């Protein structure tokens, strides 16, 4: 009798895109999580693109 075993490696990869996160938060009217870096640039670019304040 032969026993077969299967092994799998758990791989979880999250690609960070702070700019997109900031843009999304502004579009959904969430408060800014930080006021520096790519996140905030995305947050402010939403306002520039739409002319609407995210708050």
PyMOL commands that set and color helices and strands:
alter all, ss='L'
color gray80, all
select helices_A, chain A and resi 18-27+37-50
alter helices_A, ss='H'
color red, helices_A
deselect
rebuild
show_as cartoon
